Amino acid sequence: MDNKQRIIQELVPGKQLTLAHIIANPDATLYKSVGLPEATHTAIGILTVTPPETAIIIADVAIKAAGVIVSSVDKSTGSLIVTGTVSQVESALTAVIDFLAGMLHFEVCRLTKT
């Protein structure tokens, strides 16, 4: 009889917001480099969340909170990119952080800005 041990690994993602960042007044070349529409807004907001399907929910929260434009939402990776004015993007990301922490009891990161 073989004494080999079989190990089964399972990924159980937590409920986390791992990145919430605002790029204020990005250079126009950045929009093109990351595949966003032409630089018509003054800020880009980037969020990543697990489980990744939550990206759909936070996109809805962001739109309703501040009228931002959703440039990308990926339910496979949990990423969300929004654009708008600096104040719109900041309001949207703050609303998402508050919603995830308060309503869904997620672990959240702090909002950062460059």
WOKASUL-V799571 format. One line per field, one symbol per residue. phi: phi as a letter, one per 30 degrees, with the letter a starting at -180 (. if undefined). Layout:
phi=???
//
This chain:
phi=.dcdcccccbcbddcbccbbbccdhddeddeddcideedcbcabcbbbbbddddeddddddddddbidcdcabbddcicbbbbldedddddddddddddddddchddbcddcab
//
